[in-house]
Amino acid sequence: MLTPLAKRAARLIESGLERIGDREDDAPVLDPYFGYASPDGLVLRGRVLTHLRRTTPDPQTSKWTNLRQMAKLFITDEVAGVTVTAGGHSAVSDAEGYVTLTLPHTGQPGWTQTPVTIDGQTDATPFPAFTPHPDAAHLVISDIDDTVIETGAHNLALNLWMTFTGSAATRQAHDDAVDLIDALAQDGRNPVFYVSSSPWNLHNFLDQLFTHEGVPKGPMFLRDLGVTEEGIGASHGTHKGRAIDTILAANPTLPAYLLGDSGQKDATVYRDAVLRHPGRILGVALREPAPGEGDDDQDAIAAIAAAGVPCFHAPSFVGARHHWGLP
């Protein structure tokens, strides 16, 4: 928890960063995120900004250029109080520019694009959303850093270096993670969701990276970096736990496989999810990016297994399906 003085200082810094490069004559634009289907309808998500910030993936680009491009992604100029409309439904952007629209189901499985407009503008922005196929058997919920993408998230210095000096063309995915998610997704039959403590600013970057590395596409639940009562954004465990709850509620008939790593307390987060949602979790797989696991991870892994959920943990995901009793 931040002290009142620390919160005030953090908000001043946040406000100052947001004004860097801002122009009064910029017309608001929409930054679409991947949406998803829920019992209430098709959930469209995005953000209203003064302008979009994008990186240019190029394996020949220098680390210095990558650093400058990545740093710009963290300086967003969000716009509050903007009304956006889609299919006769409207919503207003919040204090951080985020906007959510829930539309009636189209009945079309797979990915769809819904045009969304800002009131007073004529151009529409396509908002993508995924609806599970009627014959889906389960869903996949996966962490990103060190689970799917090589990051070094368990080592802060290494994590920051790889995040800011790499590009979507140079960062690499773990082949075993791609293979496991591919096998579980079954050519898009079963939906895949990603839960990460990475900020929403990296949504487009991660999409580019996933496309380049052949990682199955799926709605992402990333984290807001705004100043809250908990500090800078919600805590790692709180954010991931809430996201898992939201995904399971959006897919009430589908059980889930959880993929993570032992470097960021995913074992504890997944243990709590198993206990909150008895019978909904089919299996857990945890990559061990560093040798062995700590006492907290050992206790959490034991609790997951004691709840009757097979928990695979190893330096690689090879063998996870066999551990779960899958072909």
MIPA-508222 format. One record per residue (C-alpha): residue number from 1; x, y negated, z negated; residue in one letter; chain. Coordinates in nm, 2 decimals. Each point is the difference from the previous one (the first is absolute). Last residue first. Example, Ala and Ser with C-alpha at 12.3 -4.5 7.8 and 13.67 -1.06 7.14 Angstrom:
<nodes>
+------+--------+--------+--------+------+-------+
: resi :   east :  north :     up : resn : chain :
+------+--------+--------+--------+------+-------+
:    2 :   1.37 :   0.11 :  -0.71 :    s :     A :
:    1 :  -0.14 :   0.34 :  -0.07 :    a :     A :
+------+--------+--------+--------+------+-------+
</nodes>
This chain:
<nodes>
+------+--------+--------+--------+------+-------+
: resi :   east :  north :     up : resn : chain :
+------+--------+--------+--------+------+-------+
:  327 :  -0.27 :   3.82 :   2.55 :    p :     A :
:  326 :  -0.13 :  -0.16 :  -0.33 :    l :     A :
:  325 :   0.05 :   0.15 :  -0.34 :    g :     A :
:  324 :   0.09 :  -0.34 :  -0.17 :    w :     A :
:  323 :   0.36 :   0.12 :  -0.05 :    h :     A :
:  322 :   0.01 :   0.11 :   0.37 :    h :     A :
:  321 :  -0.12 :  -0.34 :   0.10 :    r :     A :
:  320 :   0.27 :  -0.17 :  -0.21 :    a :     A :
:  319 :   0.29 :   0.22 :   0.14 :    g :     A :
:  318 :   0.17 :  -0.28 :   0.18 :    v :     A :
:  317 :  -0.10 :  -0.32 :  -0.18 :    f :     A :
:  316 :   0.37 :  -0.07 :  -0.08 :    s :     A :
:  315 :   0.20 :  -0.09 :  -0.31 :    p :     A :
:  314 :  -0.24 :   0.22 :  -0.20 :    a :     A :
:  313 :  -0.34 :  -0.02 :  -0.19 :    h :     A :
:  312 :  -0.31 :   0.20 :   0.08 :    f :     A :
:  311 :  -0.30 :  -0.04 :  -0.23 :    c :     A :
:  310 :  -0.28 :   0.26 :   0.02 :    p :     A :
:  309 :  -0.31 :  -0.14 :  -0.17 :    v :     A :
:  308 :  -0.15 :   0.21 :  -0.28 :    g :     A :
:  307 :   0.00 :  -0.27 :  -0.27 :    a :     A :
:  306 :   0.30 :   0.16 :  -0.16 :    a :     A :
:  305 :   0.19 :  -0.05 :   0.33 :    a :     A :
:  304 :  -0.07 :  -0.38 :  -0.01 :    i :     A :
:  303 :   0.09 :  -0.01 :  -0.37 :    a :     A :
:  302 :   0.33 :   0.18 :   0.07 :    a :     A :
:  301 :   0.08 :  -0.25 :   0.27 :    i :     A :
:  300 :  -0.08 :  -0.29 :  -0.23 :    a :     A :
:  299 :   0.22 :   0.13 :  -0.28 :    d :     A :
:  298 :   0.29 :   0.06 :   0.25 :    q :     A :
:  297 :  -0.05 :  -0.35 :   0.15 :    d :     A :
:  296 :   0.02 :  -0.16 :  -0.35 :    d :     A :
:  295 :   0.30 :   0.20 :  -0.09 :    d :     A :
:  294 :   0.19 :  -0.11 :   0.31 :    g :     A :
:  293 :   0.04 :   0.19 :   0.32 :    e :     A :
:  292 :   0.28 :   0.18 :   0.17 :    g :     A :
:  291 :   0.25 :  -0.14 :   0.25 :    p :     A :
:  290 :  -0.12 :  -0.32 :   0.16 :    a :     A :
:  289 :  -0.25 :  -0.04 :   0.29 :    p :     A :
:  288 :  -0.22 :   0.28 :  -0.16 :    e :     A :
:  287 :  -0.30 :   0.03 :   0.24 :    r :     A :
:  286 :  -0.33 :   0.07 :  -0.18 :    l :     A :
:  285 :  -0.28 :   0.21 :   0.15 :    a :     A :
:  284 :  -0.34 :   0.03 :  -0.17 :    v :     A :
:  283 :  -0.28 :   0.24 :   0.09 :    g :     A :
:  282 :  -0.37 :   0.04 :   0.03 :    l :     A :
:  281 :  -0.11 :  -0.31 :  -0.19 :    i :     A :
:  280 :  -0.38 :  -0.05 :  -0.03 :    r :     A :
:  279 :  -0.08 :   0.27 :  -0.26 :    g :     A :
:  278 :   0.04 :  -0.23 :  -0.30 :    p :     A :
:  277 :   0.02 :  -0.37 :   0.11 :    h :     A :
:  276 :   0.13 :  -0.20 :  -0.30 :    r :     A :
:  275 :   0.24 :   0.28 :  -0.11 :    l :     A :
:  274 :   0.14 :   0.05 :   0.34 :    v :     A :
:  273 :   0.03 :  -0.38 :   0.05 :    a :     A :
:  272 :   0.19 :  -0.03 :  -0.33 :    d :     A :
:  271 :   0.24 :   0.27 :   0.11 :    r :     A :
:  270 :   0.04 :  -0.18 :   0.33 :    y :     A :
:  269 :   0.10 :  -0.32 :  -0.17 :    v :     A :
:  268 :   0.24 :   0.18 :  -0.23 :    t :     A :
:  267 :   0.16 :   0.20 :   0.28 :    a :     A :
:  266 :   0.02 :  -0.32 :   0.21 :    d :     A :
:  265 :   0.23 :  -0.15 :  -0.26 :    k :     A :
:  264 :   0.21 :  -0.18 :   0.25 :    q :     A :
:  263 :   0.30 :   0.23 :   0.07 :    g :     A :
:  262 :  -0.19 :   0.33 :  -0.02 :    s :     A :
:  261 :  -0.15 :  -0.03 :   0.35 :    d :     A :
:  260 :  -0.35 :   0.01 :   0.15 :    g :     A :
:  259 :  -0.25 :   0.21 :   0.19 :    l :     A :
:  258 :  -0.35 :   0.06 :  -0.13 :    l :     A :
:  257 :  -0.23 :   0.26 :   0.17 :    y :     A :
:  256 :  -0.37 :  -0.09 :  -0.01 :    a :     A :
:  255 :  -0.35 :   0.15 :  -0.04 :    p :     A :
:  254 :  -0.27 :  -0.14 :   0.24 :    l :     A :
:  253 :  -0.37 :  -0.04 :  -0.08 :    t :     A :
:  252 :   0.03 :  -0.34 :  -0.18 :    p :     A :
:  251 :   0.21 :  -0.17 :   0.27 :    n :     A :
:  250 :  -0.02 :  -0.37 :  -0.08 :    a :     A :
:  249 :   0.00 :   0.09 :  -0.37 :    a :     A :
:  248 :   0.32 :   0.20 :   0.05 :    l :     A :
:  247 :   0.16 :  -0.29 :   0.18 :    i :     A :
:  246 :  -0.10 :  -0.26 :  -0.27 :    t :     A :
:  245 :   0.12 :   0.22 :  -0.29 :    d :     A :
:  244 :   0.34 :   0.05 :   0.18 :    i :     A :
:  243 :   0.03 :  -0.37 :   0.05 :    a :     A :
:  242 :  -0.08 :  -0.07 :  -0.36 :    r :     A :
:  241 :   0.27 :   0.24 :  -0.12 :    g :     A :
:  240 :   0.26 :  -0.14 :   0.25 :    k :     A :
:  239 :  -0.06 :  -0.36 :  -0.12 :    h :     A :
:  238 :   0.00 :   0.09 :  -0.37 :    t :     A :
:  237 :   0.32 :   0.21 :   0.03 :    g :     A :
:  236 :   0.20 :  -0.26 :   0.19 :    h :     A :
:  235 :  -0.12 :  -0.29 :  -0.21 :    s :     A :
:  234 :  -0.25 :  -0.25 :   0.16 :    a :     A :
:  233 :   0.16 :  -0.30 :   0.16 :    g :     A :
:  232 :   0.28 :  -0.21 :  -0.14 :    i :     A :
:  231 :  -0.09 :   0.02 :  -0.37 :    g :     A :
:  230 :  -0.29 :   0.19 :  -0.16 :    e :     A :
:  229 :  -0.21 :  -0.32 :  -0.04 :    e :     A :
:  228 :   0.04 :  -0.05 :   0.38 :    t :     A :
:  227 :   0.25 :  -0.19 :   0.22 :    v :     A :
:  226 :  -0.04 :   0.10 :   0.37 :    g :     A :
:  225 :   0.21 :   0.28 :   0.14 :    l :     A :
:  224 :  -0.31 :   0.20 :   0.12 :    d :     A :
:  223 :   0.07 :   0.37 :   0.04 :    r :     A :
:  222 :  -0.05 :   0.25 :   0.28 :    l :     A :
:  221 :  -0.29 :   0.24 :   0.07 :    f :     A :
:  220 :   0.06 :   0.12 :   0.35 :    m :     A :
:  219 :  -0.25 :   0.15 :   0.24 :    p :     A :
:  218 :   0.15 :   0.28 :   0.21 :    g :     A :
:  217 :   0.23 :   0.07 :   0.30 :    k :     A :
:  216 :   0.21 :   0.32 :   0.01 :    p :     A :
:  215 :   0.37 :  -0.07 :  -0.02 :    v :     A :
:  214 :   0.16 :   0.02 :   0.35 :    g :     A :
:  213 :   0.31 :  -0.20 :  -0.09 :    e :     A :
:  212 :  -0.06 :  -0.30 :   0.23 :    h :     A :
:  211 :  -0.37 :   0.00 :  -0.08 :    t :     A :
:  210 :   0.06 :   0.02 :  -0.38 :    f :     A :
:  209 :   0.26 :  -0.29 :   0.03 :    l :     A :
:  208 :  -0.24 :  -0.22 :   0.20 :    q :     A :
:  207 :  -0.28 :   0.07 :  -0.25 :    d :     A :
:  206 :   0.24 :  -0.06 :  -0.29 :    l :     A :
:  205 :   0.09 :  -0.34 :   0.15 :    f :     A :
:  204 :  -0.37 :  -0.09 :   0.05 :    n :     A :
:  203 :  -0.08 :   0.08 :  -0.36 :    h :     A :
:  202 :   0.32 :  -0.16 :  -0.15 :    l :     A :
:  201 :  -0.17 :  -0.32 :  -0.13 :    n :     A :
:  200 :  -0.24 :   0.23 :  -0.18 :    w :     A :
:  199 :   0.27 :   0.06 :  -0.26 :    p :     A :
:  198 :   0.17 :   0.34 :  -0.06 :    s :     A :
:  197 :  -0.13 :   0.17 :  -0.31 :    s :     A :
:  196 :  -0.13 :   0.28 :   0.23 :    s :     A :
:  195 :  -0.31 :   0.21 :   0.06 :    v :     A :
:  194 :  -0.03 :   0.15 :   0.35 :    y :     A :
:  193 :  -0.32 :   0.17 :   0.12 :    f :     A :
:  192 :  -0.03 :   0.30 :   0.24 :    v :     A :
:  191 :  -0.33 :   0.13 :   0.13 :    p :     A :
:  190 :  -0.05 :   0.36 :   0.11 :    n :     A :
:  189 :  -0.08 :   0.08 :   0.36 :    r :     A :
:  188 :   0.27 :  -0.23 :   0.13 :    g :     A :
:  187 :   0.20 :   0.26 :   0.17 :    d :     A :
:  186 :   0.00 :   0.24 :  -0.30 :    q :     A :
:  185 :   0.05 :  -0.26 :  -0.27 :    a :     A :
:  184 :   0.17 :   0.25 :  -0.24 :    l :     A :
:  183 :   0.24 :   0.12 :   0.26 :    a :     A :
:  182 :   0.09 :  -0.35 :   0.12 :    d :     A :
:  181 :   0.04 :  -0.11 :  -0.36 :    i :     A :
:  180 :   0.24 :   0.29 :  -0.07 :    l :     A :
:  179 :   0.20 :  -0.06 :   0.32 :    d :     A :
:  178 :   0.03 :  -0.37 :  -0.05 :    v :     A :
:  177 :   0.11 :   0.06 :  -0.36 :    a :     A :
:  176 :   0.26 :   0.26 :   0.11 :    d :     A :
:  175 :   0.14 :  -0.24 :   0.26 :    d :     A :
:  174 :   0.06 :  -0.27 :  -0.26 :    h :     A :
:  173 :  -0.06 :  -0.33 :   0.17 :    a :     A :
:  172 :   0.27 :  -0.24 :   0.12 :    q :     A :
:  171 :   0.06 :  -0.37 :   0.01 :    r :     A :
:  170 :   0.18 :  -0.12 :   0.31 :    t :     A :
:  169 :  -0.28 :  -0.10 :   0.24 :    a :     A :
:  168 :  -0.24 :  -0.13 :  -0.26 :    a :     A :
:  167 :   0.29 :  -0.21 :  -0.12 :    s :     A :
:  166 :   0.26 :   0.03 :  -0.28 :    g :     A :
:  165 :   0.18 :  -0.28 :  -0.19 :    t :     A :
:  164 :  -0.28 :  -0.10 :  -0.24 :    f :     A :
:  163 :  -0.15 :   0.33 :  -0.10 :    t :     A :
:  162 :   0.32 :   0.20 :   0.00 :    m :     A :
:  161 :   0.19 :  -0.25 :  -0.21 :    w :     A :
:  160 :  -0.29 :  -0.05 :  -0.24 :    l :     A :
:  159 :  -0.04 :   0.38 :  -0.05 :    n :     A :
:  158 :   0.37 :   0.05 :  -0.05 :    l :     A :
:  157 :   0.02 :  -0.27 :  -0.27 :    a :     A :
:  156 :  -0.32 :   0.13 :  -0.17 :    l :     A :
:  155 :   0.10 :   0.37 :  -0.01 :    n :     A :
:  154 :  -0.30 :   0.23 :  -0.03 :    h :     A :
:  153 :  -0.14 :  -0.17 :   0.31 :    a :     A :
:  152 :   0.29 :   0.14 :   0.20 :    g :     A :
:  151 :  -0.19 :  -0.07 :   0.32 :    t :     A :
:  150 :  -0.02 :   0.30 :   0.24 :    e :     A :
:  149 :  -0.37 :  -0.01 :   0.11 :    i :     A :
:  148 :  -0.26 :   0.27 :  -0.07 :    v :     A :
:  147 :   0.05 :   0.06 :  -0.37 :    t :     A :
:  146 :   0.30 :  -0.22 :  -0.07 :    d :     A :
:  145 :  -0.24 :  -0.31 :   0.04 :    d :     A :
:  144 :  -0.33 :   0.10 :   0.15 :    i :     A :
:  143 :  -0.24 :   0.17 :  -0.25 :    d :     A :
:  142 :  -0.24 :   0.25 :   0.14 :    s :     A :
:  141 :  -0.37 :   0.08 :  -0.02 :    i :     A :
:  140 :  -0.11 :   0.28 :   0.23 :    v :     A :
:  139 :  -0.37 :   0.09 :   0.06 :    l :     A :
:  138 :  -0.19 :   0.33 :   0.01 :    h :     A :
:  137 :  -0.20 :   0.22 :   0.22 :    a :     A :
:  136 :  -0.11 :  -0.24 :   0.27 :    a :     A :
:  135 :  -0.28 :   0.15 :   0.21 :    d :     A :
:  134 :  -0.21 :  -0.32 :   0.03 :    p :     A :
:  133 :   0.31 :  -0.19 :   0.11 :    h :     A :
:  132 :   0.12 :  -0.28 :  -0.23 :    p :     A :
:  131 :  -0.07 :  -0.36 :   0.09 :    t :     A :
:  130 :   0.31 :  -0.23 :   0.05 :    f :     A :
:  129 :  -0.01 :  -0.38 :   0.03 :    a :     A :
:  128 :   0.17 :  -0.25 :   0.24 :    p :     A :
:  127 :  -0.08 :  -0.37 :  -0.01 :    f :     A :
:  126 :   0.01 :  -0.16 :   0.34 :    p :     A :
:  125 :   0.04 :  -0.38 :  -0.02 :    t :     A :
:  124 :  -0.26 :  -0.22 :   0.17 :    a :     A :
:  123 :   0.05 :  -0.33 :   0.18 :    d :     A :
:  122 :  -0.28 :  -0.26 :  -0.02 :    t :     A :
:  121 :   0.09 :  -0.19 :  -0.31 :    q :     A :
:  120 :  -0.23 :  -0.20 :  -0.23 :    g :     A :
:  119 :  -0.06 :   0.29 :  -0.24 :    d :     A :
:  118 :   0.30 :   0.24 :   0.02 :    i :     A :
:  117 :  -0.07 :   0.30 :   0.22 :    t :     A :
:  116 :   0.01 :   0.38 :  -0.05 :    v :     A :
:  115 :  -0.01 :   0.24 :   0.29 :    p :     A :
:  114 :  -0.04 :   0.37 :  -0.12 :    t :     A :
:  113 :   0.25 :   0.26 :   0.13 :    q :     A :
:  112 :  -0.06 :   0.37 :  -0.07 :    t :     A :
:  111 :   0.22 :   0.28 :  -0.10 :    w :     A :
:  110 :  -0.13 :   0.35 :  -0.06 :    g :     A :
:  109 :  -0.37 :   0.10 :  -0.03 :    p :     A :
:  108 :  -0.28 :  -0.21 :   0.15 :    q :     A :
:  107 :  -0.31 :  -0.02 :  -0.21 :    g :     A :
:  106 :   0.02 :  -0.38 :   0.01 :    t :     A :
:  105 :  -0.04 :  -0.03 :  -0.37 :    h :     A :
:  104 :  -0.15 :  -0.33 :  -0.12 :    p :     A :
:  103 :   0.25 :  -0.27 :  -0.07 :    l :     A :
:  102 :   0.20 :  -0.09 :  -0.31 :    t :     A :
:  101 :   0.22 :  -0.30 :   0.03 :    l :     A :
:  100 :   0.31 :  -0.08 :  -0.21 :    t :     A :
:   99 :   0.21 :  -0.32 :   0.00 :    v :     A :
:   98 :   0.33 :  -0.08 :  -0.16 :    y :     A :
:   97 :   0.12 :  -0.36 :   0.02 :    g :     A :
:   96 :   0.17 :  -0.01 :  -0.34 :    e :     A :
:   95 :  -0.28 :  -0.21 :  -0.16 :    a :     A :
:   94 :  -0.27 :   0.21 :   0.17 :    d :     A :
:   93 :  -0.11 :   0.00 :   0.36 :    s :     A :
:   92 :  -0.38 :  -0.02 :   0.05 :    v :     A :
:   91 :  -0.21 :   0.28 :   0.15 :    a :     A :
:   90 :  -0.25 :   0.03 :   0.28 :    s :     A :
:   89 :  -0.22 :   0.27 :   0.16 :    h :     A :
:   88 :  -0.17 :  -0.05 :   0.34 :    g :     A :
:   87 :   0.22 :   0.26 :   0.17 :    g :     A :
:   86 :   0.32 :  -0.17 :  -0.12 :    a :     A :
:   85 :   0.04 :  -0.34 :  -0.17 :    t :     A :
:   84 :   0.27 :  -0.19 :  -0.18 :    v :     A :
:   83 :  -0.05 :  -0.29 :  -0.24 :    t :     A :
:   82 :   0.31 :  -0.18 :  -0.13 :    v :     A :
:   81 :   0.02 :  -0.10 :  -0.37 :    g :     A :
:   80 :   0.37 :   0.08 :  -0.05 :    a :     A :
:   79 :   0.28 :  -0.03 :   0.26 :    v :     A :
:   78 :   0.32 :   0.19 :  -0.04 :    e :     A :
:   77 :   0.34 :  -0.14 :   0.10 :    d :     A :
:   76 :   0.23 :   0.31 :  -0.04 :    t :     A :
:   75 :   0.37 :  -0.01 :  -0.09 :    i :     A :
:   74 :   0.08 :   0.37 :  -0.05 :    f :     A :
:   73 :   0.01 :   0.07 :   0.37 :    l :     A :
:   72 :   0.25 :  -0.27 :   0.05 :    k :     A :
:   71 :   0.26 :   0.19 :  -0.21 :    a :     A :
:   70 :  -0.04 :   0.29 :   0.24 :    m :     A :
:   69 :   0.09 :  -0.20 :   0.30 :    q :     A :
:   68 :   0.30 :  -0.17 :  -0.16 :    r :     A :
:   67 :   0.14 :   0.33 :  -0.13 :    l :     A :
:   66 :  -0.06 :   0.17 :   0.33 :    n :     A :
:   65 :   0.20 :  -0.28 :   0.17 :    t :     A :
:   64 :   0.28 :   0.05 :  -0.26 :    w :     A :
:   63 :  -0.01 :   0.38 :   0.05 :    k :     A :
:   62 :   0.07 :  -0.05 :   0.37 :    s :     A :
:   61 :  -0.26 :   0.09 :   0.26 :    t :     A :
:   60 :   0.11 :   0.29 :   0.23 :    q :     A :
:   59 :  -0.27 :   0.24 :  -0.13 :    p :     A :
:   58 :  -0.27 :  -0.25 :   0.09 :    d :     A :
:   57 :  -0.33 :  -0.04 :  -0.17 :    p :     A :
:   56 :  -0.12 :  -0.36 :   0.02 :    t :     A :
:   55 :  -0.15 :  -0.11 :  -0.34 :    t :     A :
:   54 :  -0.33 :  -0.18 :  -0.04 :    r :     A :
:   53 :  -0.14 :  -0.30 :  -0.19 :    r :     A :
:   52 :  -0.35 :  -0.10 :   0.08 :    l :     A :
:   51 :  -0.13 :  -0.36 :  -0.04 :    h :     A :
:   50 :  -0.20 :  -0.20 :  -0.24 :    t :     A :
:   49 :  -0.12 :   0.32 :  -0.16 :    l :     A :
:   48 :  -0.33 :   0.18 :  -0.06 :    v :     A :
:   47 :   0.05 :   0.36 :  -0.11 :    r :     A :
:   46 :  -0.14 :   0.34 :   0.10 :    g :     A :
:   45 :  -0.23 :   0.28 :  -0.09 :    r :     A :
:   44 :  -0.30 :   0.17 :   0.16 :    l :     A :
:   43 :  -0.20 :   0.26 :  -0.20 :    v :     A :
:   42 :  -0.24 :   0.20 :   0.21 :    l :     A :
:   41 :  -0.31 :   0.08 :  -0.20 :    g :     A :
:   40 :  -0.12 :   0.06 :  -0.36 :    d :     A :
:   39 :   0.10 :   0.37 :  -0.01 :    p :     A :
:   38 :   0.35 :  -0.11 :   0.10 :    s :     A :
:   37 :   0.18 :  -0.02 :   0.34 :    a :     A :
:   36 :   0.35 :  -0.16 :   0.03 :    y :     A :
:   35 :   0.18 :  -0.32 :   0.10 :    g :     A :
:   34 :   0.35 :  -0.05 :   0.13 :    f :     A :
:   33 :   0.12 :  -0.36 :  -0.05 :    y :     A :
:   32 :  -0.08 :  -0.30 :   0.22 :    p :     A :
:   31 :   0.19 :  -0.33 :  -0.03 :    d :     A :
:   30 :  -0.25 :  -0.27 :   0.10 :    l :     A :
:   29 :   0.09 :  -0.35 :   0.10 :    v :     A :
:   28 :  -0.06 :  -0.34 :  -0.15 :    p :     A :
:   27 :   0.06 :  -0.31 :   0.23 :    a :     A :
:   26 :   0.34 :  -0.16 :  -0.08 :    d :     A :
:   25 :  -0.02 :  -0.38 :   0.01 :    d :     A :
:   24 :   0.11 :  -0.04 :  -0.36 :    e :     A :
:   23 :   0.32 :   0.19 :   0.06 :    r :     A :
:   22 :   0.15 :   0.26 :  -0.24 :    d :     A :
:   21 :   0.37 :   0.08 :   0.05 :    g :     A :
:   20 :   0.06 :   0.04 :  -0.37 :    i :     A :
:   19 :  -0.33 :  -0.08 :  -0.17 :    r :     A :
:   18 :  -0.05 :   0.35 :  -0.13 :    e :     A :
:   17 :   0.34 :   0.01 :  -0.16 :    l :     A :
:   16 :  -0.09 :  -0.31 :  -0.21 :    g :     A :
:   15 :  -0.32 :   0.15 :  -0.12 :    s :     A :
:   14 :   0.17 :   0.33 :  -0.10 :    e :     A :
:   13 :   0.27 :  -0.20 :  -0.19 :    i :     A :
:   12 :  -0.27 :  -0.20 :  -0.18 :    l :     A :
:   11 :  -0.20 :   0.32 :  -0.07 :    r :     A :
:   10 :   0.31 :   0.17 :  -0.15 :    a :     A :
:    9 :   0.08 :  -0.31 :  -0.22 :    a :     A :
:    8 :  -0.36 :   0.00 :  -0.14 :    r :     A :
:    7 :   0.00 :   0.37 :  -0.06 :    k :     A :
:    6 :   0.34 :  -0.02 :  -0.18 :    a :     A :
:    5 :  -0.14 :  -0.28 :  -0.22 :    l :     A :
:    4 :  -0.31 :   0.19 :  -0.08 :    p :     A :
:    3 :   0.21 :   0.31 :  -0.08 :    t :     A :
:    2 :   0.00 :   0.28 :   0.25 :    l :     A :
:    1 :  -0.13 :   0.35 :  -0.08 :    m :     A :
+------+--------+--------+--------+------+-------+
</nodes>
